[in-house]
Amino acid sequence: MLRAMYAALAAIVSVLVCWRAGVCAAQPTADEPPKFAGDPLMRAPQTESWEVGSSLDLERRTTARSGSDDAPAHGSYDRTTLTITASHQLGIGLVELQLPISTIRFRDSSTAADVGGLGDASLHLHRYRHGHRWSSRYFVGLRLPTGATAAMPVVGEALPTVVQLGAGTFDPEFGACTELALGEATALAACDHGRIAVYANGHGFRDGYAFHARLLLTTAFAERRASAHVGLLYETLGAAQLDGDDLPSTGHHELFAEASLWFVVVRGLSLRSTVELPLYEHVTGMQLADTVRVMAGVSYDFAR
């Protein structure tokens, strides 16, 4: 928890220093393929004016685990999210709004639960700096409490799981990425993304902290009209709390292999997709662990 807080403060200080000194004022050109900017499923807005888009995410959990071992229980958790995004380039950086609409379906041996509706929106400010070989990007923002919460967010007996659309709190979010050009079209990137819940909502629920770190190899091709990414993602989630006490069977550490593809269809219209598959999973208590995560998106950059 302290490590995630220090990372958040470092990211915020970096952005403020860049803003004050003006050293991050250089913005990407419309001819560049998009670069990763911290979002867990590779949505990376990059425009000199406006960009709008949407994406469809599927998060599926079907493997019951106790620690890192298989557990003798059966269940499933499927979360499908349609995210509508809008980004606009201002003098201080790129402002981005993400608005998710989710459907959650949970099943175990004794429980069935289905919820759907608006989730928690996110508002981010992105900043960029481009050099000859090195480039960096940062964002800071807030997760907004637009999703519904429940007095008792945990459902299930055999596999107790938090099933609700929102956290009910204003939560700081941050991300950073450093990229080293290895050639004309290939680069190595190290990135992070995090979120901290600093207080509990009106029902006494406090979401766990989240931190993601990834190492990516990226390459552009087809006259820079397409870009591919392959790499590793490490994700850690802290335990959620209810009335000040840790909720059992919340929190995990997972390592994923991931691949992503982006390409321009025509003018500013582009498509992107990401697949993440778990390589290692360690959960707190006994809970459902990830089976696969998939994202497909479309966007339009009015500056391209």
Secondary structure as the mmCIF struct_conf table of DSSP 4:
data_model
#
loop_
_struct_conf.conf_type_id
_struct_conf.id
_struct_conf.beg_label_comp_id
_struct_conf.beg_label_asym_id
_struct_conf.beg_label_seq_id
_struct_conf.end_label_comp_id
_struct_conf.end_label_asym_id
_struct_conf.end_label_seq_id
HELX_RH_AL_P HELX_RH_AL_P1 LEU A 2 ALA A 21
TURN_TY1_P TURN_TY1_P1 GLY A 22 CYS A 24
TURN_TY1_P TURN_TY1_P2 ALA A 30 ASP A 31
BEND BEND1 GLU A 32 GLU A 32
HELX_LH_PP_P HELX_LH_PP_P1 PRO A 33 PRO A 34
BEND BEND2 GLY A 38 GLY A 38
TURN_TY1_P TURN_TY1_P3 PRO A 40 LEU A 41
BEND BEND3 GLU A 48 SER A 49
STRN STRN1 TRP A 50 SER A 66
TURN_TY1_P TURN_TY1_P4 GLY A 67 SER A 68
STRN STRN2 ASP A 69 ASP A 70
BEND BEND4 PRO A 72 PRO A 72
STRN STRN3 GLY A 75 LEU A 90
TURN_TY1_P TURN_TY1_P5 GLY A 91 ILE A 92
STRN STRN4 GLY A 93 ASP A 108
BEND BEND5 SER A 109 SER A 110
STRN STRN5 ALA A 112 LEU A 118
STRN STRN6 SER A 122 HIS A 130
BEND BEND6 HIS A 132 ARG A 133
STRN STRN7 TRP A 134 ARG A 143
BEND BEND7 GLY A 147 GLY A 147
BEND BEND8 ALA A 151 MET A 152
STRN STRN8 VAL A 154 VAL A 155
BEND BEND9 GLU A 157 LEU A 159
STRN STRN9 THR A 161 VAL A 162
BEND BEND10 LEU A 165 LEU A 165
BEND BEND11 THR A 169 THR A 169
STRN STRN10 ASP A 171 ALA A 181
BEND BEND12 GLY A 183 ALA A 185
STRN STRN11 THR A 186 ARG A 195
BEND BEND13 TYR A 199 TYR A 199
TURN_TY1_P TURN_TY1_P6 GLY A 202 HIS A 203
BEND BEND14 GLY A 204 GLY A 204
STRN STRN12 PHE A 205 ARG A 206
HELX_LH_PP_P HELX_LH_PP_P2 ASP A 207 TYR A 209
STRN STRN13 ALA A 210 PHE A 221
TURN_TY1_P TURN_TY1_P7 ALA A 222 ARG A 225
STRN STRN14 ALA A 226 LEU A 237
HELX_LH_PP_P HELX_LH_PP_P3 GLY A 238 ALA A 240
STRN STRN15 GLN A 241 LEU A 242
TURN_TY1_P TURN_TY1_P8 ASP A 243 GLY A 244
STRN STRN16 ASP A 245 ASP A 246
HELX_LH_PP_P HELX_LH_PP_P4 LEU A 247 LEU A 247
TURN_TY1_P TURN_TY1_P9 PRO A 248 SER A 249
STRN STRN17 HIS A 252 VAL A 266
TURN_TY1_P TURN_TY1_P10 ARG A 267 GLY A 268
STRN STRN18 LEU A 269 VAL A 283
BEND BEND15 THR A 284 GLY A 285
STRN STRN19 MET A 286 ASP A 301
TURN_TY1_P TURN_TY1_P11 PHE A 302 ALA A 303
#
